[in-house]
Every structure is written in structure tokens, then in C-alpha cells.
């Protein structure tokens, strides 16, 4: 059994990347490092003892990259494949949650196509979760009124997601239970910036100075 307050993480990487020309977005390179491995590294640094990566489309290519990940002996890194990734994020999240220990103290969910996130962003959300008010079941970052990731929650929301069907998940629960959600205002766009199109890649470079490279052998 893990120590009280331990962190478990789900990294969502099941998408097809259709608007990116079917390029697996989590394999885009930042500074030569695939976003997929960058997120795993930061999650380990944030204290996650259990990390489950949810795959779907491009599973074979992502598995090959994940096999290169180096994590401490105390950290469990595994991956699962959602056989129906197009059902929606709730479907993929259920696959990830089902593979995590039942006694995890905090559940952190991260998207694999967010290129700007830093360790401090993970730490801030985990700190907010630990300091949350009574009755709060979900903590998330918010920039300019837009919710982002990573999000952190516990057993109550985990149970609700596992009981949902199809693509339904956190978004639907959040809208139905606003009093149990704590949004943490952030001044930066790291938590709300992802990449879906080639135009997003251009904007990322022009606005933030972060230029992502295509995986070897891939073209837009």
C-alpha cells in the first residue's frame, strides 16, 4: 500500500491527430525529446508513484517510445490501450483509472499534447488539491475563463467517472457539480495550450518561442 497522500497519474495519449495530418502529437519533439517522455519525466518529478499512459491510435509507435522511458524503481509506469478511443475522453480516462491502485490519494490527469507545461504547474495543482476546502472534489487550472490541465481529483469523482458511459467523464461531472469544483486562476497559457493543427505549431513558435519538430519519418 502506498503512503497516504500518494499521487497517481493518467496521461492521455489516445488521439488520432487527424487535424495534424494523422501525426501522433505526443511524439512531437521539444528540444529533441518526445512530448510523451517529457510528460512522464515531469510527472515523476512531481511525485507520481503510479503513471498510466492511455493509448489508442498510434499505439504501436507510442509503445516503442515508452519502452525507452527511464523511471526510478519506486515508480510504476505502464500503458493501456483503449480499444474505442474515438468514443471520447471519458472512455480513455476510465481505461487509465481502472489500471491505477484503488488507494491512490490524489489522481492527476494530464494531456500528452500540451507542450508548455512545466513541473511548477503540476506542483501548483497538487498543492491546491491538498489545501482544498471541504467539499471540493476537483481542482483545475483556469486561464482567461478557460479550464485546462492538469486536473486533480480523488475517490468521489473517480467513482463517478467509472460509472459513466461512452465519452462522458470529468467535463460532464464538472458542469453538473460546480460547487464541488475549485478553479485555480493562472496568469499564463501553459495549462490551456495544446497543439491540434499545423497552425498551432506555428503559433506556438511565434508566441512562445517553442518550436516543435516532427517525429522522424513523419511529414505534415
C-alpha positions as CSV (number, residue, x, y, z in Angstrom):
1,X,0.0,0.0,0.0
2,X,1.2,3.5,-0.9
3,X,1.7,6.1,1.8
4,X,-1.3,8.4,2.5
5,X,-1.5,11.3,0.0
6,X,0.4,9.4,-2.7
7,X,-0.1,10.7,-6.3
8,X,-1.2,8.6,-9.3
9,X,-1.4,10.0,-12.8
10,X,-3.2,9.2,-16.0
11,X,-1.5,10.6,-19.2
12,X,-4.0,10.8,-22.1
13,X,-2.4,9.9,-25.4
14,X,-5.1,8.0,-27.4
15,X,-5.9,10.6,-30.1
16,X,-5.5,10.1,-33.8
17,X,-4.1,13.5,-34.6
18,X,-6.4,13.9,-37.6
19,X,-6.1,17.7,-37.8
20,X,-2.3,17.3,-37.6
21,X,-2.3,15.0,-40.7
22,X,-2.5,11.9,-38.5
23,X,0.8,12.7,-36.9
24,X,0.9,11.3,-33.3
25,X,1.0,14.6,-31.4
26,X,2.6,13.2,-28.3
27,X,5.6,12.2,-30.3
28,X,6.3,15.8,-31.5
29,X,9.8,16.7,-30.3
30,X,10.6,19.6,-28.0
31,X,14.3,20.0,-27.7
32,X,14.8,16.6,-29.2
33,X,12.6,14.9,-26.5
34,X,9.2,13.5,-27.4
35,X,6.3,15.2,-25.6
36,X,5.3,11.8,-24.3
37,X,8.6,11.2,-22.5
38,X,8.7,14.8,-21.4
39,X,5.4,14.4,-19.6
40,X,6.4,11.2,-18.0
41,X,9.6,12.8,-16.7
42,X,7.7,15.8,-15.2
43,X,5.1,13.5,-13.6
44,X,7.9,11.6,-11.9
45,X,9.5,14.8,-10.7
46,X,6.1,15.9,-9.4
47,X,6.0,12.8,-7.2
48,X,3.7,10.4,-9.1
49,X,4.3,6.9,-7.9
50,X,2.0,5.3,-10.4
51,X,1.7,6.5,-14.0
52,X,-0.6,5.0,-16.6
53,X,-0.5,6.2,-20.2
54,X,-3.7,5.6,-22.2
55,X,-3.0,4.8,-25.8
56,X,-5.4,4.3,-28.7
57,X,-4.5,5.4,-32.2
58,X,-0.7,5.1,-33.0
59,X,-0.4,2.7,-30.0
60,X,2.4,0.7,-31.5
61,X,4.6,3.8,-32.2
62,X,3.9,5.2,-28.7
63,X,4.7,1.9,-27.0
64,X,8.1,1.8,-28.7
65,X,8.9,5.3,-27.3
66,X,7.5,4.5,-23.8
67,X,9.8,1.4,-23.7
68,X,12.7,3.9,-23.7
69,X,11.4,5.7,-20.6
70,X,13.6,5.6,-17.5
71,X,11.9,5.9,-14.2
72,X,13.0,5.2,-10.6
73,X,12.4,1.8,-9.2
74,X,9.8,3.2,-6.8
75,X,7.7,4.4,-9.8
76,X,5.3,2.2,-11.7
77,X,5.0,3.2,-15.3
78,X,2.6,1.2,-17.5
79,X,0.3,1.7,-20.5
80,X,-3.1,0.5,-21.6
81,X,-4.8,0.6,-24.9
82,X,-8.3,2.0,-25.3
83,X,-10.0,-0.2,-27.9
84,X,-12.5,2.6,-28.6
85,X,-10.5,5.8,-28.4
86,X,-13.0,7.8,-30.6
87,X,-15.8,7.4,-28.0
88,X,-14.3,10.4,-26.2
89,X,-12.1,11.4,-23.3
90,X,-14.3,9.7,-20.7
91,X,-13.7,6.4,-22.3
92,X,-10.0,6.8,-22.3
93,X,-9.9,8.1,-18.7
94,X,-11.8,5.1,-17.5
95,X,-9.2,2.8,-19.1
96,X,-6.5,4.7,-17.2
97,X,-8.3,4.9,-13.9
98,X,-9.0,1.2,-14.0
99,X,-5.3,0.5,-14.1
100,X,-4.4,2.6,-11.1
101,X,-4.4,1.4,-7.4
102,X,-7.7,1.9,-5.6
103,X,-6.0,3.6,-2.6
104,X,-4.2,6.5,-4.5
105,X,-4.5,9.7,-2.5
106,X,-4.6,12.1,-5.5
107,X,-5.4,11.4,-9.1
108,X,-3.7,13.7,-11.6
109,X,-4.8,13.7,-15.3
110,X,-2.7,15.2,-17.9
111,X,-2.9,15.6,-21.7
112,X,0.0,14.4,-23.8
113,X,-0.3,17.1,-26.4
114,X,0.4,20.1,-24.1
115,X,3.9,21.3,-25.0
116,X,4.4,24.1,-22.5
117,X,3.6,22.6,-19.1
118,X,6.3,22.7,-16.5
119,X,6.9,20.9,-13.2
120,X,5.7,24.0,-11.4
121,X,2.3,23.6,-13.0
122,X,1.9,20.1,-11.7
123,X,3.1,21.1,-8.3
124,X,0.7,24.0,-8.1
125,X,-2.3,21.8,-8.8
126,X,-1.2,19.2,-6.3
127,X,-0.7,21.9,-3.7
128,X,-4.1,23.3,-4.4
129,X,-5.7,19.9,-4.0
130,X,-4.0,19.3,-0.7
131,X,-5.2,22.7,0.5
132,X,-8.7,22.5,-0.9
133,X,-11.7,23.5,1.1
134,X,-14.2,20.9,2.4
135,X,-16.5,19.6,-0.3
136,X,-14.1,20.2,-3.2
137,X,-13.8,17.1,-5.3
138,X,-12.0,18.6,-8.4
139,X,-9.1,21.1,-8.7
140,X,-8.2,22.5,-12.1
141,X,-6.3,25.5,-13.6
142,X,-8.1,28.2,-15.4
143,X,-6.8,30.9,-17.7
144,X,-8.9,33.7,-19.1
145,X,-12.0,31.8,-18.1
146,X,-10.9,28.6,-19.9
147,X,-10.4,25.4,-17.9
148,X,-7.2,23.5,-18.5
149,X,-5.0,20.6,-17.4
150,X,-3.6,19.1,-15.3
151,X,-6.6,18.4,-13.1
152,X,-6.5,16.7,-9.7
153,X,-9.3,14.8,-8.0
154,X,-10.0,11.9,-5.6
155,X,-12.2,9.0,-4.9
156,X,-15.6,10.7,-5.3
157,X,-15.0,11.9,-8.9
158,X,-13.1,8.7,-9.7
159,X,-16.2,6.7,-8.8
160,X,-18.4,9.0,-10.9
161,X,-16.2,8.7,-14.0
162,X,-16.0,4.9,-13.7
163,X,-19.8,4.7,-13.5
164,X,-20.3,7.0,-16.6
165,X,-20.7,5.6,-20.1
166,X,-19.5,6.4,-23.6
167,X,-17.4,9.5,-23.8
168,X,-18.8,11.1,-20.7
169,X,-16.4,11.9,-17.9
170,X,-15.0,14.8,-16.0
171,X,-16.4,17.6,-18.1
172,X,-20.0,16.5,-17.6
173,X,-19.5,15.9,-13.9
174,X,-17.9,19.3,-13.5
175,X,-20.8,21.1,-15.2
176,X,-23.3,19.2,-13.0
177,X,-21.4,19.9,-9.8
178,X,-20.0,23.4,-9.9
179,X,-20.0,23.8,-6.1
180,X,-17.5,20.9,-5.8
181,X,-15.0,22.4,-8.3
182,X,-12.2,24.7,-7.4
183,X,-10.7,26.6,-10.3
184,X,-7.2,28.0,-9.8
185,X,-6.6,31.2,-11.8
186,X,-3.3,31.2,-13.6
187,X,-1.8,34.1,-15.5
188,X,-0.1,32.0,-18.2
189,X,-1.4,29.9,-21.0
190,X,0.7,26.7,-20.3
191,X,-2.3,24.8,-18.9
192,X,-4.7,25.7,-21.7
193,X,-2.3,25.4,-24.7
194,X,-2.3,22.2,-26.8
195,X,-1.5,21.6,-30.4
196,X,-4.1,20.2,-32.8
197,X,-3.1,21.7,-36.2
198,X,0.0,22.8,-38.1
199,X,-1.2,26.3,-37.5
200,X,-1.0,25.6,-33.8
201,X,2.6,24.7,-34.2
202,X,3.4,27.9,-35.9
203,X,1.6,30.0,-33.2
204,X,3.5,28.1,-30.5
205,X,6.8,29.1,-32.0
206,X,5.9,32.7,-32.8
207,X,4.2,33.4,-29.4
208,X,6.2,31.3,-27.0
209,X,9.5,30.6,-28.8
210,X,8.9,26.9,-28.6
211,X,9.3,25.2,-31.9
212,X,8.3,21.5,-32.0
213,X,9.8,19.2,-34.5
214,X,8.0,16.3,-36.3
215,X,8.9,12.8,-35.3
216,X,11.5,11.1,-37.6
217,X,9.9,9.9,-40.8
218,X,6.7,12.0,-40.3
219,X,5.6,14.8,-42.6
220,X,2.5,17.1,-42.5
